[in-house]
Amino acid sequence: MANNLNQHHSAIVREDISEYVAQLQLHMTLQARNLVPTLTHQTAGDSREQLLQQTQAYFEKQVSRQPL
């Protein structure tokens, strides 16, 4: 019985940590989005802006798929 309680407690702690990490990753992603300067050059800026948007979308997708 005590072993089951310990396993249950460990599972809850892992869930709490996973949720905290997911929230922290989301917060960091949103903060990074606000810190990146606006790319205004139309020549090289287009590819950099596209790469930035793809990277942000990738990280947001990864964070949203984290188990809670």
C-alpha positions in Angstrom: 0.0 0.0 0.0 2.8 2.4 0.9 4.6 1.6 -2.3 1.4 2.5 -4.3 1.2 5.8 -2.4 4.9 6.6 -3.2 4.4 5.8 -6.9 1.3 8.0 -7.0 3.1 10.8 -5.2 6.1 10.5 -7.7 3.7 10.6 -10.6 2.1 13.7 -9.3 5.5 15.4 -8.8 6.6 14.5 -12.3 3.3 15.9 -13.7 3.8 19.1 -11.7 7.4 19.5 -13.0 6.3 18.7 -16.6 3.6 21.3 -16.4 6.0 23.9 -14.9 8.5 23.2 -17.7 5.9 23.5 -20.4 4.6 26.8 -18.9 8.2 28.1 -18.6 9.0 27.2 -22.3 5.8 28.9 -23.4 6.7 32.0 -21.4 10.2 32.0 -22.8 9.0 31.6 -26.4 6.6 34.5 -26.0 9.3 36.7 -24.4 11.7 35.9 -27.2 9.0 36.9 -29.7 8.8 40.3 -28.1 12.6 40.7 -28.0 13.3 40.0 -31.6 13.7 43.2 -33.6 11.4 43.8 -36.6 13.0 42.8 -39.9 12.3 45.6 -42.3 14.7 44.8 -45.2 12.8 43.3 -48.1 15.8 41.5 -49.7 17.6 39.4 -47.1 14.9 40.2 -44.5 12.3 38.0 -46.2 14.2 34.8 -45.7 15.3 35.7 -42.2 11.7 36.7 -41.3 10.4 33.5 -42.8 13.0 31.5 -40.8 12.1 33.3 -37.6 8.4 32.6 -38.1 9.0 29.0 -38.9 11.2 28.7 -35.7 8.6 30.4 -33.5 5.8 28.2 -35.0 8.0 25.1 -34.3 8.6 26.0 -30.7 5.0 26.9 -30.0 3.9 23.6 -31.5 6.4 21.7 -29.4 5.3 23.5 -26.2 1.6 23.0 -27.0 2.2 19.2 -27.4 3.8 18.9 -24.0 1.8 16.6 -21.7 0.2 18.4 -18.8 
